[in-house]
Amino acid sequence: MKNIISLYIIIISISLFSQNQKNIKYDETWESLSKYNETAEWFKDAKFGIYAHWGVLSVPAYANDWYPRNMHIEGTDEYKHHVETYGEPSKFGYHDFVPMFKAEKFNANTWATLFEKSGAKFAGIVAEHHDGWSNWGSKINPWNSVDMGPHRDILGELSKAIKKKHMKFVASFHIARNLQIFKEEPQKWLNDTSYFPYNPKMPTASEDSLLAKMYGNISKEKFSKDWFGQLKEVIDNYSPDLIYFDSQTQKIPEFYRKKFAAYYFNDAVSKNKQVVFTHKEGEFPKSVSLEDFEKGRMNKITKEYWLTDETVSVGSWSYTNTLGLKSSKEIIHVLIDVVSKNGALMLNVSPMANGIIPQNQQNILLEIGKWLKTNGEAIYGSRPWFVFGEGPTKQEKSGMFLDKIIYTPQDIRFTTKENTIYAIILGWSGNNTSITLKSFTSKVLGDKIPEIKKISILGFEGKIPFILDEAGLHFKTPNQKINDTAFVIKIETKK
């Protein structure tokens, strides 16, 4: 009887909590918005996600994702290529690529299945890049995938397919950079805060309302109002769990940024769900949004959760005919390092304009998934330990756009979960090789050295004898290779 009463009380408490949550209303002030938990529980546990740079910018398949801008700058390699291939930009502008973006082989279920096999817990796509193209049927932006190009609701198809696989859905917005702010100052046309350079000889300077919308040649007030309106469309129609913002969001007046955050949070409360959105370099307060480090990360454990966005490719976020690729080992090492310091990794893929993710990119994703299938216990749902790692390879600074770091089998990263510590060795140390984890000493942990019950290696059935003394935790690798990329020592402790 007591158990039944206790269960009844718990059910009532949960019900009241949910009702109270639904009654919360966030105002359009940073003070009010900061009361929302900016880090969702699902995000703390998910650790790894995938998204894609895909749209009209995939059509030229040349140079990189800045082709749409650079094709309009006389003297650049992209401009020369464009003239030779399509003609002068004044006669064949970026908007003329729109009918060539057909997405004829795009299959949202195929993408979602690949992302699931890759070990992603959240996934999605660029909803709108700097180029002013919307991958959904926008009522505000006529340059959209339902009314033009493929005539398909790309965001909608992916949202359904990804959620069906029980992954959280991501929509990223890069559109703030599209706003032209220097058209009155010719000497600043090429300033990078605007994606399309104003040039009276090219469509980027057109006063035609349709073209002006694509190229960002409109008033700041109109642009900002549309920015909020398009975000509202995506929230209302696709309910993304994570919204990622690229740089230059500070170009949007604070009034509209607050309006967005309040709308997103209140919508989440009404749906009884947790949402997250990101920012770069302080463009939103950390009290409401997680910081993102593009091609970078922190060099220490932080109290705040954060995101690293990386790309499977080298040299471009969108597809090109000469696209270079990173190795799965390099990406897995970044993931491990990020997670050990309280971050998560969102990896970009670069589909071709027809909607196919090239097989060489798929292979990398599947290799990551294979590693996570064996070792994901040390990643998903984990938290940082007292120290993030040890070893000779150092990351000197935190931030974005860091130089490539090559790790060795002497580099170790730690995570923890309940009564277990995971030591992840970044490479195969060799068969029957002695390893000492020097972090398990009073010099590092003080009086917090754990009492160890057992250690084992994920993916290996044999026993691993160990010794814990003043010099650290000692053990030997098995007499067989476990994994060239990284292997995990599972250290179970007593309560």
C-alpha positions in Angstrom: 0.0 0.0 0.0 2.9 2.4 0.9 4.5 1.7 -2.5 1.2 2.5 -4.3 0.9 5.8 -2.3 4.5 6.7 -3.1 4.1 6.0 -6.8 0.9 8.1 -6.8 2.8 11.0 -5.1 5.6 10.8 -7.7 3.1 10.8 -10.6 1.2 13.8 -9.1 4.6 15.6 -8.6 5.7 15.0 -12.2 2.3 16.2 -13.4 2.4 19.4 -11.4 6.0 20.0 -12.5 5.0 19.6 -16.1 2.0 21.9 -15.6 4.2 24.5 -13.9 6.7 24.3 -16.8 3.9 25.0 -19.3 2.8 28.0 -17.2 6.3 29.6 -17.5 6.4 32.6 -19.8 9.8 34.2 -20.8 9.9 37.9 -21.5 12.0 39.5 -24.2 14.7 40.5 -21.8 18.1 38.9 -21.1 17.2 38.8 -17.4 14.1 36.7 -18.0 15.6 34.6 -20.7 18.6 33.7 -18.5 16.2 31.8 -16.3 15.9 29.2 -19.0 18.3 26.2 -18.7 20.5 27.0 -21.7 21.9 23.4 -21.7 19.3 20.7 -22.3 19.8 17.3 -20.6 19.6 15.6 -23.9 22.5 17.8 -25.2 24.7 17.0 -22.2 24.3 13.3 -23.0 24.3 13.3 -26.8 27.9 14.4 -27.5 27.9 13.8 -31.3 25.8 15.1 -34.1 25.9 15.5 -37.9 24.6 18.2 -40.2 25.1 19.2 -43.9 26.0 22.3 -45.9 23.8 21.7 -48.9 21.8 23.9 -51.2 22.3 26.2 -54.2 25.9 26.7 -53.1 26.6 23.0 -53.9 25.9 23.5 -57.6 29.1 25.2 -58.8 31.2 22.5 -57.0 34.2 24.7 -57.3 36.7 26.2 -54.8 34.7 26.3 -51.6 31.5 27.5 -49.9 32.6 31.1 -50.5 32.2 30.7 -54.2 28.9 32.6 -54.3 30.7 35.6 -52.9 34.1 35.4 -54.7 32.5 34.8 -58.1 31.4 38.5 -57.9 34.9 39.8 -57.1 36.9 40.6 -60.2 40.4 39.0 -60.3 39.7 36.1 -58.0 40.1 32.5 -59.1 36.4 32.0 -58.7 35.6 35.0 -60.9 37.9 33.7 -63.6 36.4 30.2 -63.4 32.9 31.6 -63.5 33.5 33.7 -66.6 35.1 30.8 -68.4 32.4 28.3 -67.4 29.2 30.4 -67.2 30.0 33.9 -68.5 30.2 37.3 -66.8 28.4 37.4 -63.4 26.6 40.4 -64.7 24.8 38.1 -67.1 24.9 34.8 -65.2 24.6 35.7 -61.5 24.5 33.4 -58.5 20.7 33.4 -58.7 20.9 31.7 -62.1 22.2 28.5 -60.3 18.8 28.1 -58.6 17.2 26.1 -61.5 20.3 23.8 -61.5 19.7 22.8 -57.9 17.4 19.9 -58.5 18.1 17.5 -55.6 16.8 14.8 -57.8 18.5 12.0 -55.8 17.9 13.3 -52.3 16.4 10.8 -50.0 15.9 12.0 -46.4 15.4 8.5 -45.0 18.8 7.4 -46.6 20.5 10.4 -44.9 18.9 9.7 -41.6 19.8 6.0 -41.7 23.4 7.0 -42.5 23.5 9.5 -39.6 22.1 6.9 -37.2 24.7 4.3 -38.3 27.4 7.0 -37.8 26.5 7.2 -34.1 24.9 10.7 -34.2 22.4 11.6 -31.5 21.4 14.9 -33.2 21.3 15.7 -36.9 20.0 18.2 -39.5 21.0 20.6 -42.2 21.8 24.2 -43.0 18.3 25.8 -43.1 19.7 28.9 -44.7 23.3 29.8 -45.6 24.9 33.2 -46.2 23.6 33.0 -49.8 19.9 33.8 -49.0 18.6 30.4 -50.0 16.0 28.7 -47.8 15.8 24.9 -47.7 12.1 25.0 -46.8 8.9 26.5 -48.2 9.3 30.0 -46.7 6.4 32.4 -47.0 8.8 35.3 -46.4 11.8 34.3 -48.6 10.8 33.6 -52.3 14.2 31.9 -52.8 13.2 28.6 -51.3 13.3 24.9 -52.1 9.5 24.5 -52.4 8.8 27.4 -54.8 12.1 27.1 -56.8 14.9 24.6 -57.5 13.9 21.1 -56.4 10.3 22.1 -55.4 10.6 20.0 -52.3 10.4 20.8 -48.5 14.0 19.6 -47.7 13.8 20.7 -44.1 10.5 19.1 -43.6 11.5 15.8 -45.1 14.7 15.6 -43.1 12.9 16.7 -39.9 10.5 13.7 -40.2 13.2 11.2 -41.1 15.6 12.2 -38.3 13.0 12.3 -35.6 11.7 8.9 -36.8 15.2 7.6 -35.9 14.9 9.1 -32.4 17.6 11.7 -33.1 17.2 15.4 -32.1 16.7 17.7 -35.1 19.1 20.5 -36.0 18.5 23.6 -38.2 21.4 26.0 -38.7 21.2 29.7 -39.7 24.0 31.5 -41.4 21.9 34.2 -43.0 23.0 37.2 -40.8 26.1 37.7 -42.9 23.9 38.1 -46.0 22.9 41.6 -45.0 24.8 44.2 -47.0 25.8 47.1 -44.8 28.5 48.9 -46.9 26.8 49.7 -50.1 27.0 53.5 -49.3 30.8 53.1 -48.8 32.5 51.7 -52.0 35.8 51.5 -50.3 34.3 48.8 -47.9 32.4 46.7 -50.5 34.7 43.8 -49.9 34.5 43.8 -46.2 33.9 40.2 -45.0 31.0 41.2 -42.7 28.8 41.1 -45.9 28.7 37.9 -47.9 27.7 39.3 -51.3 29.8 42.4 -52.2 27.9 45.4 -53.4 29.0 46.1 -57.0 27.0 48.3 -59.3 28.1 46.2 -62.3 26.6 43.0 -60.9 23.3 41.6 -59.6 24.5 42.0 -56.0 23.6 45.7 -56.4 20.2 45.1 -58.1 17.2 47.2 -56.9 14.8 44.5 -58.2 12.9 43.4 -55.1 13.4 39.7 -55.8 17.1 39.9 -56.5 17.7 42.4 -53.7 16.2 39.8 -51.3 18.7 37.1 -52.3 21.7 39.3 -52.3 20.9 41.1 -49.0 20.6 44.5 -50.6 17.7 45.6 -48.4 17.3 47.8 -45.3 18.6 46.5 -42.0 15.1 46.8 -40.5 13.5 44.7 -43.3 16.3 42.2 -43.2 16.1 41.8 -39.4 12.3 41.5 -39.4 12.6 38.8 -42.1 15.4 37.1 -40.1 13.0 36.7 -37.1 10.1 35.7 -39.3 12.0 33.0 -41.1 13.2 31.6 -37.7 9.6 31.6 -36.5 8.6 29.7 -39.6 11.1 26.9 -38.9 10.2 26.8 -35.2 6.5 26.6 -35.9 6.7 24.1 -38.8 9.7 21.8 -37.9 10.3 22.3 -34.1 14.1 22.0 -34.2 15.8 20.8 -30.9 18.9 22.8 -31.7 19.4 26.0 -33.7 22.9 26.8 -34.7 23.9 30.3 -35.6 27.0 31.2 -37.6 29.0 34.4 -37.2 27.7 38.0 -37.7 24.5 37.5 -35.7 25.4 40.8 -34.0 24.4 42.5 -37.2 20.8 41.8 -36.1 19.5 44.4 -33.6 19.3 43.1 -30.1 15.6 43.7 -30.1 15.1 40.9 -32.7 17.7 38.6 -31.0 15.7 38.8 -27.7 12.5 38.3 -29.6 13.8 35.1 -31.2 15.1 33.7 -27.9 11.8 34.4 -26.1 9.8 32.8 -28.9 12.0 29.7 -29.1 12.0 29.1 -25.3 8.2 29.8 -24.9 7.5 27.5 -27.8 9.6 24.8 -26.2 7.8 25.2 -22.9 4.5 24.8 -24.6 5.7 21.6 -26.2 7.2 20.3 -23.0 10.6 19.9 -24.6 14.2 21.2 -24.1 15.9 23.2 -26.8 19.4 24.7 -27.3 20.8 27.4 -29.5 24.4 28.4 -30.1 26.4 31.5 -30.7 29.9 32.5 -31.6 32.2 34.9 -29.8 29.6 36.5 -27.5 26.9 37.3 -30.0 24.4 36.0 -27.5 24.8 36.0 -23.7 26.1 32.7 -22.3 23.2 32.7 -19.9 20.8 31.9 -22.7 23.0 30.2 -25.4 25.9 27.8 -25.8 29.2 29.0 -27.3 30.3 27.3 -30.5 33.9 27.0 -31.6 34.1 26.6 -35.4 37.0 24.2 -36.1 38.3 24.8 -32.6 37.6 23.9 -29.0 38.6 24.7 -25.4 42.0 23.6 -24.0 40.6 22.9 -20.5 37.5 21.6 -18.7 34.9 24.2 -18.5 31.8 24.5 -16.2 29.7 25.6 -19.2 28.8 23.1 -21.9 29.8 24.1 -25.5 29.8 22.9 -29.1 32.5 22.4 -31.7 31.5 22.3 -35.3 33.9 20.6 -37.6 33.6 19.3 -41.2 34.5 15.9 -42.7 36.1 17.9 -45.6 39.2 19.9 -46.1 39.0 23.4 -47.6 35.3 23.7 -48.0 32.1 23.1 -46.0 30.1 22.5 -49.2 30.8 20.0 -51.9 33.4 20.6 -54.6 34.8 18.4 -57.3 38.2 18.4 -55.7 37.1 18.1 -52.1 39.7 16.8 -49.6 38.7 14.7 -46.6 39.9 14.2 -43.1 40.4 10.7 -41.7 38.0 9.1 -39.4 40.8 8.8 -36.9 41.4 12.5 -36.9 37.6 13.2 -36.3 37.3 10.6 -33.6 40.3 12.1 -31.8 38.6 15.5 -31.9 35.4 14.1 -30.6 37.2 12.4 -27.7 39.1 15.5 -26.8 36.0 17.7 -27.0 33.9 15.4 -24.8 36.7 15.2 -22.1 36.5 19.0 -21.7 32.7 19.3 -21.5 31.9 19.9 -25.1 30.0 18.2 -28.0 30.9 17.8 -31.6 28.7 18.5 -34.6 30.3 17.2 -37.8 29.4 18.6 -41.2 29.1 16.6 -44.4 29.1 17.9 -47.9 26.5 16.3 -50.2 26.5 16.8 -54.0 23.9 19.1 -55.6 21.9 16.0 -56.6 21.5 15.0 -53.0 23.9 12.1 -52.8 26.5 12.1 -50.0 29.6 10.7 -51.7 30.7 7.2 -50.7 34.1 8.4 -49.5 32.3 10.7 -47.0 29.9 7.9 -46.0 32.8 5.5 -45.4 34.3 8.0 -42.9 30.9 8.4 -41.1 30.5 4.6 -40.9 34.0 4.2 -39.5 33.1 6.7 -36.8 29.9 4.8 -36.1 31.8 1.5 -35.8 34.2 3.0 -33.3 31.3 4.4 -31.3 29.4 1.1 -31.3 32.2 -0.5 -29.4 33.4 2.5 -27.3 30.3 4.8 -27.1 29.9 3.9 -23.5 32.8 6.2 -22.8 31.3 9.1 -24.8 27.4 9.1 -24.6 26.1 10.3 -21.2 29.6 10.8 -19.9 30.9 13.8 -18.0 34.5 15.2 -17.5 36.6 13.7 -14.8 38.9 15.7 -12.5 41.4 16.1 -15.3 40.6 15.9 -19.0 43.8 14.0 -19.9 47.5 13.5 -19.9 50.3 13.1 -22.5 52.8 15.0 -24.5 50.6 16.7 -27.1 49.5 20.1 -26.0 46.7 22.5 -27.2 48.2 25.9 -26.4 45.0 28.0 -26.6 41.2 27.8 -26.8 39.2 29.3 -29.6 38.1 28.8 -33.2 40.1 27.8 -36.3 42.9 26.0 -34.4 45.7 24.3 -36.3 45.4 20.6 -36.7 46.6 18.7 -33.7 48.1 15.2 -34.2 47.8 13.0 -31.1 49.9 9.9 -30.2 49.3 6.7 -28.3 50.9 8.5 -25.3 48.0 10.9 -25.2 45.1 9.9 -23.0 41.7 11.5 -22.3 39.3 10.8 -19.4 35.6 10.8 -19.0 33.4 9.4 -16.2 29.9 8.1 -15.6 28.5 7.0 -12.2 31.2 4.8 -10.5 33.3 4.3 -13.7 36.2 6.3 -15.1 37.1 5.8 -18.8 40.7 6.3 -19.9 40.8 6.7 -23.7 44.2 6.0 -25.3 44.5 7.9 -28.6 46.2 5.2 -30.7 47.4 1.6 -30.2 50.2 1.5 -27.7 51.5 -1.9 -28.9 50.8 -5.5 -27.9 51.7 -6.4 -24.3 52.9 -2.9 -23.6 53.0 -1.4 -20.1 50.9 1.8 -19.5 50.9 4.0 -16.5 48.1 6.5 -15.9 49.9 9.2 -14.0 46.7 11.0 -13.2 45.8 8.4 -10.5 48.2 9.9 -8.0 47.9 12.1 -4.9 49.9 14.8 -6.8 47.0 15.1 -9.2 44.0 14.0 -7.2 45.0 14.8 -3.7 42.9 12.6 -1.3 40.4 11.8 -4.1 42.2 8.7 -5.5 39.5 6.2 -6.1 39.4 2.6 -4.8 39.5 0.5 -7.9 37.5 -2.6 -8.2 38.2 -3.8 -11.7 39.6 -2.6 -15.1 38.8 -3.9 -18.5 39.0 -2.8 -22.2 35.9 -2.1 -24.2 35.6 -4.7 -27.0 38.0 -7.1 -25.3 36.9 -10.1 -23.3 40.1 -10.9 -21.4 41.2 -9.9 -17.9 43.4 -6.8 -17.4 45.5 -7.1 -14.2 46.5 -3.8 -12.6 48.5 -2.2 -9.9 47.7 1.1 -8.2 50.6 2.7 -6.3 52.2 6.1 -5.7 53.3 6.4 -9.3 49.9 5.8 -10.8 47.7 3.1 -12.2 49.7 0.4 -14.1 48.5 -2.3 -16.5 49.5 -3.9 -19.8 47.8 -4.0 -23.1 46.6 -7.4 -24.3 48.8 -9.5 -26.7 46.5 -8.5 -29.6 45.7 -5.2 -31.2 42.4 -3.7 -30.0 42.1 -0.6 -32.2 44.5 1.6 -34.2 42.4 4.7 -33.7 41.7 4.7 -29.9 40.8 2.2 -27.3 39.1 2.5 -23.9 40.2 1.4 -20.5 37.1 1.0 -18.3 38.0 1.6 -14.7 35.3 0.5 -12.2 35.5 2.0 -8.7 33.9 1.2 -5.4 31.3 3.7 -4.1 
